[in-house]
Amino acid sequence: MSRDALPRSAPQRSALRRAALADLAGLRARHPQVFSVPLRRRLLVAGVVAGLAGLALVAMVRLDFSLLRILTGLHRLGEFAVLMLPPSPEGQGLVFLKALAETLAIAFLGTLTAALLALPVALLAARNVMPNVFLRFTVKRGFDVIRAVDVLIWALIWINVVGLGPFAGALAIACSDFGAFGKLFSEAIEAADRRPQEGVTAAGGSPLHRVRFGLLPGVLPVLASQVLYFFESNTRSATIIGIVGAGGIGQYLTELIRVLEMQQVAFLVLMILVTVAGIDWVSGRLRRAIIGAPA
Amino acid sequence: MTLPLDRLPPARASALAGAYAASVAGARRRGLALLVLLLALVALAGFAAEVRPLTLAENIRNFTAYIAQIVPPLTLSNLGGDLAAWYWGLPKWLALLGETLLMAYLGTLFGGLAAFALCFAAASNLVASRAVRFGTRRLLEICRTVPEVVFALIFVIAFGLGPMVGVLALAIHTAGALGKLFAEVVENIDMKPVEGLTATGASWVETVRFAVMPQVLSNFASYGLLRFEINVRGAGVMGFVGAGGIGQEFLVAIRNFYYSDVSAILLLIILTVIGIDLATERLRHHLLGREAAR
């Protein structure tokens, strides 16, 4: 695809273009519908664009946007950028590595716990497993409520229960992912192929047999790939959970930014970038292996 | 309904069971190995994350107690008065909630515009230069890997406290996330209109405008709406680092144990997020439905 990408245009060389431009009036007369957009559509587009821009203007006034602040801020950001070079751990490399390991552990445990807990509950929210409308509806709205609470808020709540530290972070990620997984899993289960399930039922299997042998083998690869995808994004979330004191690399990041130790900040950010890219790569390969494998 | 099936003779049944066991033995072994590996990783991670199940078991009462504490004292006899006491700060909170929504809107808009400007340069079917594509993609990657709260932390120091910082942080993260999705949409377009325009000698910008944009705009809008929903959630916690919105008020309430305030604000946030969720979903189905009907 990349080989035969668009040639950088060659307007002068194209005979077709010259011919078309010479006959522009004729083309207009012959294909009027191409050249004129209906007025209603034009008004609609203009209205939507004007509405969006107007709202943006109102928002900028309400939120105290000021050009002066932006310019001085950009100037100071430039100074920070200079201060960041060269990135260096300044003797704290081992501490940072330990914090990074903690971050990964939080993401891993949180994702795994959430997935294990969400699977049985998601079955209750799937139309093809749970015939009871009322129960299904309740479970689905429950997922929505849990999902609506940000992971940082969950972290604040769990800190009240188990104290400061990475354990609270893992619980927070588990909670917020439980909602997300519940929704995704139940959708995947509803999209599952009916035929294997009918086969199991026809052979005299119980509803549990149907779920275990007719449903799960089909959807597990899909679910596993979603879990891997979330593990990736949770590594990113786990880096910020330390801001409220729930462990991981975020703690150091917050402190170092506050005291303007920009070289160490740059080092930490680089560490995060490399780690996320690494996990991205590994989970991408795993995902392809799982999805590609005959389920 | 059960059909009277004839039982297999025992010899035949055991032969079939043996064949089945032999055929799944490999998969079982692999599954077992995977389980062992997973358990080892769990143990390792549990050690690193200082998991203390005993503390959890001991303090899980705290969780329920906490929930019980933040539930406001509502009595049936004095419902109106209790509600008013619970939501004593409603005007202030609604204003902050409005600010949060505006932050999310501006962040999504600015980030979306930046993503729109960058995504065509990252698409392999429109840009032949490897260097341009590589540079754009790495830029987008950095924007989306660094969490928005980290950007907010740095920007708060550079720009000062306030919602503007939250908007900028959200916008940068959004640009990275949407840029990647947009580029993928662009790479999946039908190339025939592009070839047609190239044949007439259209410039690159003209090709993008008349051959690519009509195909991708509704998808872009749908992804933008999805991102808006995510950004509403993100804007809600920007206040934790002093970057505007309702987060600051919530943090104060939770840190100072103003229990009924915690539940009041939390409920407001949940209702807003779910409302936005439902609204954008309808809008998205509408947009994509029109696309499918075309």
Interface residues (C-beta under 8 A of the other chain):
Chain A: M1 S2 A5 L6 P7 R8 S9 A10 P11 Q12 R13 S14 L16 R17 A20 L52 L55 A56 V58 A59 M60 R62 L63 D64 F65 S66 R69 I70 T72 G73 L74 R76 L77 F80 A101 E102 L104 A105 I106 F108 L109 L112 D144 V145 R147 A148 V149 D150 L152 I153 L156 I157 W158 N160 V161 V162 G163 G165 P166 F167 G169 A170 L171 G204 R236 S237 T239 I240 I243 V244 G247 L253 T254 I257 R258 L260 V265 V269 I272 L273 V276 A277
Chain B: T2 L3 L5 L38 L41 V42 L44 A45 G46 F47 A48 A49 E50 V51 R52 T55 L56 N59 I60 N62 F63 Y66 E99 L102 M103 Y105 L106 L109 S124 N125 L126 V127 A128 R130 R133 E141 I142 T145 V146 P147 V149 V150 L153 I154 F155 I157 A158 F159 G160 G162 P163 M164 V167 E187 V194 T198 A199 T200 G201 A202 S203 W204 E206 T207 R233 G234 G236 V237 F240 V241 G244 F250 L251 I254 L266 I269 I270 V273 I274 D277
